[in-house]
Amino acid sequence: MLKIQKQIGYLYTSSVLENLTLTGAWVAILSSRGFSLVEISMAETVFHLVSLLLELPSGILADVFGRKRMLIVSAMLRMTADVAMFLSGGLSTVCISMGLTAASYNFASGTGDALAYDSLKYAGQEGRFDRYESNQLTIYRLCGGLSTLCAGLALTLGYKIAYASSLVTGLMQILALSGLQEVQLQKFQEDSTLAQRLLLCAKESLCFLKTGARALLLMLVPLALLIWQGKQRIEWGHTRWKELLAPLIAALLLQMLTTACILPDTGGAMSASRLYTTDFISNLSVSRFGLLTTFRIEARNAIFGPMPAVGGRTEPEPEPEPEPEAEPQVMDIDFAALAGQTENAELAGIYRYFARVTPCESLWKYAIDPDLTPNLYKLWSEGFQFTEFYNPIWGVSTLDGEYVNLLGLIPVTGTWSLTESVTNWLPFSFGNQFRAMGYTTRAYHDHTYTYYSRNKSHPNLGYDYKGVGNGLNIKVMWPESDVDMMNATLDTVLADEHFMTYYLTVSGHLEYNFFGNCMAMRNEEAVAELDLPEAARAGSQPAMVLKDDRRLGIAQHIGTHH
């Protein structure tokens, strides 16, 4: 027997769990991850295309298979979309997630209302449907408003935690939906096949569109009235096109004037001129030029390419030279022999000093403390310090820093240079150099092994690469522990007499707080007495640097066996 109060209650609960989410500000989340406005627009385009294509089929499937099943399918699609976004490393996966999200909306749109109406009608209470719709609208507005207010929290926690929380609410929604009772007033013939039922529903939908032609025409009335009486009934401000000429010319002159003011500004590492022409970085552009101008520059670069730099001399095209014969550009340098020719023990050990590379993400020299971080302090105070160098500015991603560190090359603006280098021959990388000398070369990363396509780039650098998901077995958290990574790989590394090991860390990653960062929480007690704000204590980072210090302690143990 149908219990109408429970039925409506389950639908209300499902609506709350569906609309109350940390991922509502997905545009801001994608922007904070480094996606450009053009890429975000492409993802939204996929969303609307999928929504348009599935609007009619989703309704037919609900009529044939039942509204309760389709609501559960909708929740499962939303969870799959959350998983795709959680694992996304590029635009393609983001677009897949957006398509799944649109499909989820399609299967839920109108399905719950239809089930509620049929349930109320079955119970003889269809008069309550208007009140039900009003309550659902209130839930939608309140939950949507709360989700918008929580956008800042989502950015603080990070997108992975935000989408993981959405997975939890998705599971709760499925539990609520499982309590529903299927009510379908429309009955099919018992001997009809599935194809016949689908065809029948499709015909009924098309017939509705045909019989509802008046309703469709009524929707076009405002447009027809605008075309017919718009000029007479609406005050547009200008009755002749010539009156628009002066504002248009003024707008063009203003655009030319502001551009003329920007282009001469060529001073500084990231001047306004460079930002506007050759070295576009979206977050800097938004803060300097505004959102609309940033979107226009991105569209211009995507279609026509960046503008030429201002102030550069235009050289004549050189005469084409014959293609040189390709040969390996490799220097045969015997570093061990060079080391043996010096009596200075420190110089002799330099080539060993660089045989173990461990980048420290987000390392801040002011957080190095002789008591809290003795290993880092010893390395900082007694090791080699290269202070005279030129460091150009780039602004694509963390991968750019790794590209510079591993290859000594400047990354290209607007792309992941290390990923693009997969098809290049890289003999001067650490891995390939040491492998050519007979060393066992390995690389480890304590995060998802496919992130930034490192599973493709790092083997090309000469490493046997392992990360979380393809051989590195550590506890998955955010961020993962560098110490856990080194403890898990120490026995393998020490099994060879000659080895070169590259550790790519992640423990120092954002966000810097004591509630969403597992590494900061591990060391919260150790930095509790420091007179610093929470973000400084949690991130910049005595709490984070402690893990680097412990990792270096393990690395020193490795070095004694090298």
N, C-alpha and C positions, 0 to 999 in steps of 0.2 A: 504494500500500500504506500502511495506517495505521501511523504511528510513534507508539505509545501514550505513550512518555515525553515526546516533544515536545508531543503533544496535552494531556497533563496539565500540563506546564510552562506552556503558553500560558494555560491556565485559572487556574493559580496566579498568574501575572503579571497577568492581567486583574483578579483579585480584589484584589491589592495596590494596583494603580492606581485601582481603584474606591473603595476604602475609605480610602486614605491621602490626606487632603485638608485644606486650611486652612479649608474652609467648613463643617465639621461643627458648629461652634458658631453656627449660623445665627440662633438666638434672640438671642444676645448681639450679633451683628453688626447685626441689625435694630434692636435696642434702642439701640445706639450711634449709629444713623442717625436716631434720633428717633421711631421708630414706637412707639406705645403698646402696652401689654400686650393690650388688646382687639383691636387691629389684628393683632398677632402671632398671637393665638388664632384670628382669622378666617382668616389664611393657613394655619395648621395644619389648620383644619377643611377647607379646600379640599383640602389634601394627602390627608387620610384619606378624603374622599368620592371623589376620583379613584381612590385605591388600591382602595377597595371596589368601585367600578364596573368596573374593568379587570382584576380578579384572574382571573376566568374567561375573558374574551375574549383576554387576553394568552397564556394557555396554549394556547388553540385555535389562535391564529395561529402559535405556535411549532411546534405539531404539523404544521400545513399547510405553512408556508413554510420551516421548518427552524430549528433552534436557533441555529446560527451567525449566520444573518441577524438573528434577533431580539436576540441579544446585541449585535450591531453597532447595531441600531436603538436599543437601550437606551442605549448609549454616546452616540449622536447626540442622543437626547432629553435626556440629562444635560447635554451641551454646550450645547444650545439653552436649557435652563433657566439655565445659567450666564450665557449672553449676555443673557437677559431680566433676570436679577438685576443684571448689570453695568450695564445701561442703565436700570434701574428708577428712576423718580422719584416713584412713588406706590404706594398699596396695590394697585391693580388689576394693575399689572405684576408686583408681588411675588407676588400670588395666581396669576398665569399661570405664573410660574417654579416655584412650589410644586406646581402641578398637573402640569407637565412633569416635575418631579423624581419625583413619585409614579408617573407613567406609566413613567419609566425604571426605577424599582424593580420595578414589576409585570412588565415585559418581561424583567428579569434574574432575578427570583425563581424559583428552581427550574429555570430553563432551563439554566444551566451544570451543575447537578447531573444533570439528565436526559441532557445530552450526554456528561458524564463516565461515567455508568453505561452508556449504550449503547456508548460507545467501549471501556470495559473489558470489557463483555460480548462485543463483536465480536472483541476480542483474546483472549477466553477467560480474562480476569483479573478477573471481577466480584467475586471475593473481596477485592480491594484497595479496594473502594468505601468500606468503613467507615473505613479509614485515610485515604483521600482526604477524606472528610467531616470527620474529626478535624483534619486539616491546614488545611482551609478555615476551620474554626471558630477555630483558633489564629491564622490570618492576620487574620480579622475582628476578634478581640479585640485583638491587638497593634496593628493599624493604627488601630482605633477609639480605643484608648488614646492613641496618639501624636497623633492628630488632636485629641483633647480637650486634651492638653498644649499643643498649638500654638494654642489659642484666643486666648491673649494675643498671640501673634505676629500672628495674623490681624487683631486689633483695632489693633495698632500699625502694621501695613503699610497698613491701610485695606481696605474691602470690595472695591474695584475690583481691587487687586492679588491679593487672595485668590481671587476668582472667575476672574481671568485665569490664575492658576496652575492652577486646576481645569480650564480649557480645555486647557492644555498636557498635563496628565495624561490628559485625555479623548482627545486625539489619539494619545498613546502607547498607550492602551488599545485603540483601534481598530486600530492597527498590530499589536498582540499578537493580537487576535481574528481578524485577517485571515489569520493563519497556521494557524488551526484547520481541520480537515477535517470536513465534514458527515457525520455518521453517524446514519442514521435506520432503525431496525430495522422500524418499522411502514411497510408499503408500501401505496400507494393503487393502484387500478386505473388503468392508463395512459390509458384513454379517459374517465376521470371529469373533470368540469369543476371549476373552482375552487369554485363554489357548492356542488357536491355534496360536495367534500372538507370544506369548512367545516361543512356540515350534519352530515356523518358524525361529525366530532370533537365537535360540540355534543351530538349524541345520546349519544356515548360518555361525555361528561362527566356528563350528566344520569343516565345509567344507572349510572355509578359512585356518584353520590350516592344513588341508590336502593338499589343493592346494598350500599353502605357505610353503610346506615342504622344498623346495629349500632354501627359506630365512632362515628357522630354521637351516638347515644344514650349511648355510653360517656363521651363528653365532657361530657354533662349529669349524670353520676352525682354528682360532687362537689356540684353545686348542689342536687340532690335530697336528698342526705344532709344538707346544711346546713339545708335547710328542715325535714326530718323529725326529725333527731336533734340539731340544733344546740343547742337549749336545754338538752338533757340531757347532751350529751357535751362541750360547750365552756363554759369558765368565762368568762362575759361580764362579771362584776363586779357586775351588778345583775340581780336576778330579777324586780323589780316596777318598773313605770314611775314610781311615786311616788318611788322612790329617786333617779331622775334629775331630779326637780323642783328639789331644792336646788342641784345644780351648774348647772342651766340658769338659775335665778334669779341665782346668783352671777355667771355669765358675763354676763348682761344688765346687772346692776348695775355690773360692772367696765367694760363698754363705755360705759355712760352716764357713769360717773365720768371715764374718760379723755377722752371727748368734751367733757364739761363743763370739763375742765382745758385743753383745746385752744382752744375757742371764745373765751374771754376774751383770749387772746394775740393782740392786734390791733396791737401795736407793730412798727415796722420796715417796710422796703420789701416784704419777702416773709414776712409773719408766718405762724405755724402756722395761725391761723384763716383767713386768706385762702387758703392752700394747701389747706386742707380743704374750703373752701366754693366761692368764686367763681373763684379764679385757680389752677387745678390745673396742676401741672407734674410729669410722671411721675418724672423722675430725682431731683428734690428730695423728692418724696413717698416714694420708696423709701428714701432715706437717713434720713428723719425718722419715717415711719410704718411702714415695712416693706413687703415685697412683697405679702402677702395683702391688707393694707388698701389699698394702691395699686390692686390689681386690683379690689377692691370699689368704690372711689371712681370708677374709670374706668367700671365697669359702671353704677353709679348715674347718672353724668353722661350716659352714652350713652342710657339709658332714660328718665330723669326730668329730666335737665338739672341744672346746678349748684345747690347750696343757696344760699339768699339770704344776703347778707353779714350778719355779726353787728354789732349796734350801729347799724345804719341805721334811720332813722325811716320808718315806713310812711305814705306820703302817700295821701290819698283820691284816687280816680280822678277826673281833671278831666272837665268836661263836654265832649263832642265838639264841635270847632269845624268850621266849614265848610271844605272842601278849598280851599286857596288856588290861584289861577291860576298855573300853572307858567310861569316865565320864566327866561332864562339869568342866573345869578348871576356876572357877569363885570364886573370893574372896568376901565375904559378909562384906563390910566395910561401916559403918555408918559415912559418912563424916560430917553430920550435928551434930551428937553427939560428935564427936571429936572436932569440932569447938566450941561447947558449953563448953568444958572442959578447955578452955584457957581464960585468962583475957586480952590477947593481941588482940586488935580489928583488927589489920592488918592481923594477922594470922587467925583469925576467918573468915575474909572475903576472904581468898585465894580461897576457893572452888567456891565462887561466881565470883571471878575475872576471873576464867577460864571457866565460863559458857557461855561466848560469844566469839567465836573464829573467828577472821577476818584476814586471811593471807594477807600480802601486797606484791604483786608480784613486784620484782625488787626494793625493798626499799633500799635506800642508806642513811646511817646515817649522812653523811656529808651534805645532802640536807635538814636536819631538821633545821628549823630556828624559833627562838622564836617569830618573828613578822609575817612571812609568814605562818607558820604552828604552831600556838600556841597549838592546841590539841595534835598533834604529839610530840611537844617539852615537854609538860607536862607529857605525857605518858613515853617519853624517859628519862626525868630527874628525875621524881618522882616515876615511876613504878618499878617493879621488873626487875632486869637485871641479867641474868644468863650468866656469863662470863667464867666459868670454865666448858668446855664441849669438847667432841671429835666429830668432824664432818667429817665422811668419804666422799670420793669423789665418785660420781656416774655420769653417763653421758648419759642417755637415753632421757629424756624429762622433761617438766614442771611437768608432772604427778608424777614423782619420788619424787619431793619435797613435793607434796601434800600427797603422800603415807607416807613419813616419818613424816610429820606434824600431820596426822590424826591417825597413828597407832604406831609411834615410832619404826618402823622396817626399816631395810636396804633393799632397792630394789635390785632386781636381774638384773645384766647387760644383755642387749640384749633383754629385753621385757618390756612391760608396766605392772609393778607389781600390780598396783591398779586394772587394768582391769582383770588380772589373779586371783585376790583375790575374784572375784564374787562368786565362788563356795565354798569359805571358810567361816567358822563360826567365826565372829569377835566380841566377847562379850565385848572386852576392848576398842572398838572405842568410841569416845565421844557420838555419837548419840545413840548407844545401851546402854551405861552406864546411860545416862540421861533419856532415855526412860524407862528403868527399874525402875527409881526413880519416875516415874509418870509425867515427863516433856513432853511437846509437842516439838518434835525435827524436825526442818526444815533446809533445805539447799537450798541456792540460788546461781546461777551463771549467770552473765550478758553477756553470750555468748551462742552460739548454744548448746542446752541441750544435744545433742548426742556426742559432741566433746569428744574424748578420751573415749567414751562409759560410760560417767559418769551417764547416765540414767540407767545403769545396776549396777555400782559399789556403787553409793551413797545410794540407797535404802538398799543395803546389809550392809551399815555402820550404818543404823538405822535412816535415814532421809527421810522425805517427800520432795523429790527433785524437784525443779522447775528451769528451765532455759529458754532462749529465744527459743520459739517454743513449749513449753508444759505448759504454764501458767504464765510466767513472761513477762508482756507486757510493754516493754520499746522501745525507739527509737533505731532502728538498725543502727549502724555506725561502724567505726573501729578506735580505740577500743571503745566498749560501755562504758557508764558512770556508775561507781560504785554508785555515788550519786543518779542517776536515779533509780538504782536497790533498794537502801535502801528506797527511798521515795515511791516506788511502793509497797513495802512489809511492811512498818511500821505499818499500820493499822491491817494487819493480824497478825503480830508478837505480838502486844500489846493486842490482843483480849484474850490471855490466861494469867492466873496469873503466872504460872510456865512454862518457856520455855527455850529452848536451840537452838540458831540460828547460823548456819554456813554460812558465806558469803565468796564465792570464787570470788575474784576480777579479773578484766582484764584490767582496765584502764592504768596500768603501763606497758603495753606490748609494744614491738617494733612495728613500727620503731620510732626512736627518731628524729623527725624533725617537722617543722611547716607547712608542706604541705600534709602529708599523715597520720597524727595522730590527730584525732579530739580532744582528751583530751589536747594535747599540744597546739593546736590552741586556745582552750577555754581560756587557761591561759597565752597566749603569752604576753599579755600586762603586767601582773603582774610580769613577770620575765625579762622584756625588759631591765631594768637598771643593771642587774647582769653582772659582767665582766667575762663571761664564753663563750666558743664556743657554737655554735647553738645546737649541739648534747647534750652538758651538760645542757644547759638551757631547752631544749625541753624534755630531757629524764631523766637525772640522778639527779637531776631531779626535781628541784623546781616546774616546771610546772606540772609534774605528781604527785608529793607528795602533791600538793595542794588538789587534789581530795581525797587523803587518809585522809588529815586533815579534810576536810568537812564531809567525811564519818564517821570519828571518832566522830565528833560533834554530828551527828545523833545517833551514837552508845551510846554516853554518855546519851543522852535523853532516849534511850531504857533502859539503865542500871538503871536509877532512878525509873523505873516502874517495875524492876525485883523482 
